[in-house]
Amino acid sequence: MPDLSLKIGDHNFKVTCQAGEEKILESAAHLLNAEAQKLLNSNGRMLENIMLLMTGLMLADQIIHLNEKLAKKIASSTSREEIIEGNGSKDSMDPQNLSELLKRLSRLAVRAESIAETFEKNKN
């Protein structure tokens, strides 16, 4: 199994993943790092576990809002074609892209929890 070195916020992590998952894990770490940087820019240096918790919560909040937005879009559409076509509005969402984003964010949240667990085990 490949080992990866990931930087999230001001912290470096070594994690192991399944062969072939490296790019997904690196993409997930990039998203986590982007959120962590927002926290660090507004709050300064943070403990690793607090930073990971807050970053995970911020991403979970985004997932919740995307799920709500998708549910409203589906509820207001009378047919699958309207969902896909977006009723011709400029700000319409492509459900296939949104669905893929939601899947990726969900995988990211699961992986973030796994990284936090690994970190906590290695810490002790």
C-alpha positions in Angstrom: 0.0 0.0 0.0 1.4 3.4 -0.9 2.3 6.0 1.7 1.6 9.6 1.0 2.8 12.8 2.7 0.1 15.4 2.9 0.2 18.9 4.2 -3.0 20.2 5.7 -2.8 23.7 7.2 0.5 24.0 9.0 0.7 20.2 9.6 2.3 17.4 7.7 0.7 13.9 7.8 1.8 10.5 6.5 -1.0 8.3 5.5 -1.4 4.9 3.8 -3.9 4.3 1.1 -5.0 1.6 -1.3 -3.2 1.3 -4.6 -4.9 3.6 -7.1 -6.4 5.9 -4.5 -3.4 8.3 -4.4 -4.9 10.9 -6.7 -8.3 10.9 -4.9 -6.5 11.2 -1.6 -4.3 14.0 -2.8 -7.4 15.8 -4.2 -9.2 15.4 -0.9 -6.1 16.7 1.0 -6.1 19.7 -1.3 -9.7 20.5 -0.4 -9.0 20.0 3.3 -5.9 22.2 3.0 -7.9 25.0 1.3 -10.4 25.0 4.1 -7.7 24.7 6.8 -5.9 27.8 5.2 -9.2 29.8 5.6 -9.3 28.9 9.3 -5.6 29.7 9.8 -5.9 33.0 8.0 -8.7 34.1 10.3 -7.6 32.4 13.6 -3.8 31.9 13.4 -2.1 28.7 14.4 -4.4 25.9 15.7 -3.9 22.5 17.3 -4.0 19.7 14.7 -7.1 18.0 16.1 -9.1 21.3 16.3 -8.0 22.3 12.8 -9.1 18.9 11.4 -12.4 19.0 13.3 -13.2 22.5 12.2 -12.2 21.8 8.6 -14.3 18.7 8.5 -17.3 20.6 9.9 -16.8 23.3 7.3 -16.8 20.8 4.5 -19.8 18.9 6.0 -21.7 22.2 6.1 -21.0 22.6 2.3 -22.3 19.1 1.7 -25.4 19.8 3.6 -26.1 23.0 1.7 -25.5 21.3 -1.6 -27.8 18.4 -0.7 -30.5 21.0 0.3 -30.0 22.8 -3.0 -30.3 19.6 -5.0 -33.4 18.5 -3.1 -35.1 21.8 -3.7 -34.1 21.6 -7.4 -35.6 18.1 -7.7 -38.7 19.0 -5.8 -39.4 22.1 -7.9 -38.9 20.2 -11.2 -41.8 18.3 -12.8 -39.6 16.0 -14.9 -36.2 14.6 -15.2 -35.7 16.6 -18.4 -36.3 19.9 -16.5 -33.7 18.9 -13.9 -31.1 18.1 -16.6 -32.0 21.1 -18.8 -32.2 23.4 -15.8 -35.3 25.2 -17.1 -33.0 27.3 -19.2 -31.9 29.5 -16.3 -28.4 30.9 -16.3 -27.7 29.7 -12.7 -29.1 26.2 -13.1 -27.1 23.3 -11.8 -26.2 20.3 -13.8 -27.4 17.4 -11.6 -24.8 15.0 -13.0 -22.0 17.4 -12.0 -23.6 18.2 -8.7 -24.2 14.5 -7.9 -20.5 13.8 -8.7 -19.4 16.7 -6.5 -21.6 15.4 -3.6 -20.1 11.9 -4.0 -16.6 13.3 -4.0 -17.3 15.5 -0.9 -18.8 12.5 0.9 -15.7 10.4 0.1 -13.6 13.3 1.3 -15.5 13.5 4.6 -15.0 9.8 5.2 -11.3 10.1 4.3 -10.9 13.1 6.6 -12.3 11.1 9.5 -9.9 8.2 8.7 -7.0 10.6 8.6 -8.0 12.1 12.0 -8.3 8.6 13.4 -4.9 7.6 12.1 -3.4 10.8 13.5 -4.9 10.2 16.9 -3.6 6.6 17.0 -0.1 7.7 15.9 -0.2 10.5 18.4 -0.5 8.2 21.4 
